[in-house]
Amino acid sequence: MYPSLLIAALATLTSAFPALRNADPKLVKRAAEISARSTSSLVEPDALGISAAETNCGPTPCLDFDPEDQIVSTTGKYAWASPAADEIRGPCPGLNAAANHGYIPRSGILSVEEAIDGMGAAYSMAPDLAGLLAAYAVAIDGNVAQGVWSIGGPLPVGTGQGISYSHNTYEGDGSVTRNDAYTNNGDAHSLNVEKFEAVYTLGGDDTSEEGRAQRYTPDKLRARLQDVQNEAIATNPYYFVDVVSTLIGVSAAYNFLIQFMSNHSAAEPSGYLDGYNFKSFFGITGSPGSFVWHRGQERIPDMWYRRPTSNQYTAIDVVGDLAIGYLAYPSTLRFGGNTGTPNSFTGVSITNLTGNLYNAQTLFTGNNFACFTFQLTQQAVPDFVKGPLSEINAATKLLNANIDPLLAPLACPQLGKYDQGLFNSYPGRTYSPTGPDTNYKI
């Protein structure tokens, strides 16, 4: 059985504190104390301190730097190329950059195996995480029969809409740089320069075009998630967050920005994300106040070093990072939505969502949060998949093949039927824009 995810995160952070720059000795001592006791007794200052101390390498800091292992090629077959007219790009800058360099198919259409290989090579994403995300994309908005999915708009064959049009199933409200679908005529895939600039300014006050003095951390992005959620609740009458968009589609994406875009060096083996690398991955040029987004032009910077293959970012790391973030910023763990007007958010309780299996007090004890995340993601699929029963069964089988190995070591209690009906009263739940047949790019 895995140890408690938060305790494990605290323990690894504590053991690595000597490697942290500017580590506060008092925080080191406090983290050690916290790691020895139950997570249920955590109070917000403790969790905030742990979040602030986390490095850009996730719950397990990267202590070594191996340039041969970590350099990511941007030459030869991996040279950057702007996508052709029939090549798909979408809302995820990391996927777009990987496709523009040929780490995943430049077409923007790929299989689970191609996602595992390509995302591992480009970003040192672990096979269990890449496989889970890709299998889910195939099951929800891909072509299950062919075993492929689109990183952007609709597939040329079949009914799969791609992740650009996966609202409330893969993509969700509250994105770090994209608009909520309802407030932007169904377009949740185009970058909003104002939202990008709001995130960019969190990194410091370097207003030069390169922005190399800017620094972004997991904690800064977690705080930004809280602000974006509050802004969306205040402006989007259809704001809605269900299980998958809360746990995987949106919240985890804030962490992915740090974990997969940070550059690594001998001086900073756990990585750093500056303005230069940030802009490159998002297809942005210019300086604050005059940023320009270049659609589909995301690129991996030259001489960029990924996280080490000895410390790939795993599915368990994702859950650990989410736990740290939710404990530090409790309001970001929310399910429900507005009821048709701004500032009308009404939540669904964890107790009701899990049939009394978990509650707010027990969710972060033992393996509960990992069980909660994987079980609810698994049970949500049959409600999301469109098509005949045979297709639903095939999609469920595909996802289970990638989730069951994650659940097996956790010894999770049996979760009753996931009741999607708890979300039926929210108008945002049924808002599901689709892409035009000719929209093969974005």
ZIHU-V746920 format. One record per backbone hydrogen bond with DSSP energy under -1.0 kcal/mol. CO is the residue of the C=O (numbers start at 1). NH is the residue of the N-H. E is the energy in kcal/mol with one decimal. If there is no record, write none. Layout:
BEGIN
CO,NH,E  CO,NH,E
END
This chain:
BEGIN
4,8,-3.0  5,9,-2.3  6,10,-3.0  7,11,-2.8  8,12,-2.6  9,13,-2.3  10,14,-2.7  11,15,-2.5  12,16,-1.2  14,17,-1.2  16,19,-2.2  17,20,-1.8  20,23,-1.1  24,28,-2.1  25,29,-2.2  26,30,-2.5  27,31,-2.8  28,32,-2.0  29,33,-1.9  30,34,-2.5  31,35,-2.6  34,37,-1.9  38,41,-1.3  39,42,-1.8  43,47,-1.7  44,48,-2.9  45,49,-2.0  46,50,-2.0  47,51,-2.5  48,52,-2.5  49,53,-1.5  50,54,-1.0  55,58,-1.1  66,70,-2.3  67,71,-1.9  70,306,-2.5  75,78,-2.2  76,79,-1.8  84,87,-1.9  92,96,-2.4  93,97,-2.7  94,98,-2.0  95,99,-2.4  96,100,-2.5  97,101,-1.2  98,103,-2.4  98,104,-1.0  100,81,-1.7  105,108,-1.9  107,88,-2.9  108,151,-2.3  110,149,-2.0  111,115,-1.8  112,116,-2.3  113,117,-2.4  114,118,-2.5  115,119,-2.5  116,120,-1.3  117,121,-2.1  118,122,-2.4  119,123,-2.0  119,125,-1.5  120,124,-1.5  124,313,-1.7  126,130,-2.6  127,131,-2.6  128,132,-1.6  129,133,-2.6  130,134,-2.3  131,135,-2.6  132,136,-2.3  133,137,-1.9  134,138,-2.5  135,139,-2.6  136,140,-2.5  137,141,-1.9  138,142,-1.3  141,162,-2.2  143,147,-1.7  143,148,-1.6  148,143,-2.9  149,110,-2.1  150,163,-1.7  152,164,-2.7  160,155,-2.5  162,165,-1.2  163,166,-1.1  166,169,-2.4  166,170,-2.9  171,168,-2.4  177,192,-2.9  181,184,-1.4  181,186,-2.9  184,187,-1.8  192,196,-2.3  193,197,-2.7  194,198,-1.9  195,199,-1.7  196,200,-2.9  197,201,-2.2  199,202,-1.4  200,203,-1.7  201,204,-1.3  203,215,-2.2  211,214,-1.3  211,275,-2.2  217,221,-1.7  218,222,-2.1  219,223,-2.3  220,224,-1.6  221,225,-2.1  222,226,-1.6  223,227,-1.7  224,228,-2.9  225,229,-2.5  226,230,-2.0  227,231,-2.4  228,232,-2.7  229,233,-2.5  230,234,-1.6  232,236,-3.0  233,343,-3.5  236,239,-1.9  237,340,-1.5  239,338,-2.5  241,336,-2.8  242,246,-1.8  243,247,-2.7  244,248,-2.9  244,249,-2.4  245,250,-1.9  250,254,-1.2  252,256,-2.4  253,257,-1.7  255,259,-2.8  256,260,-2.7  258,262,-1.2  263,272,-2.4  268,265,-1.2  268,271,-2.0  272,263,-2.8  273,216,-1.7  274,278,-2.3  275,279,-2.5  276,280,-1.9  277,281,-2.3  278,282,-1.1  279,284,-2.6  280,283,-1.1  280,299,-2.2  283,294,-2.9  285,292,-2.3  287,290,-2.8  292,285,-2.1  294,297,-2.2  304,72,-2.1  308,311,-1.7  313,126,-2.3  314,318,-1.8  315,319,-1.8  316,320,-2.5  317,321,-2.9  318,322,-2.4  319,323,-2.4  320,324,-2.2  321,325,-2.4  322,326,-2.9  323,327,-2.2  324,328,-1.9  325,329,-2.6  329,332,-2.2  330,333,-1.5  332,334,-1.3  335,348,-2.6  336,241,-3.2  337,346,-2.5  346,337,-1.8  349,353,-2.3  350,354,-1.8  351,356,-3.3  352,355,-1.0  354,357,-1.2  359,363,-1.8  362,365,-1.8  365,368,-2.1  367,371,-2.6  368,372,-3.1  369,373,-2.4  370,374,-2.5  371,375,-2.8  372,376,-2.0  373,377,-1.7  374,378,-2.1  375,379,-2.5  376,380,-1.5  380,384,-1.1  381,384,-1.1  381,385,-2.3  388,392,-2.0  389,393,-2.8  390,394,-1.9  391,395,-2.5  392,396,-2.5  393,397,-2.3  394,398,-2.1  395,399,-2.3  396,400,-2.7  397,401,-1.8  399,402,-1.3  399,403,-1.7  400,404,-2.8  403,406,-1.1  403,407,-1.9  404,408,-2.3  407,410,-1.6  418,420,-1.1  419,422,-1.6  420,423,-2.1  421,424,-1.5  423,426,-1.7  426,429,-1.3  436,439,-1.8  438,440,-2.0  441,89,-1.5
END
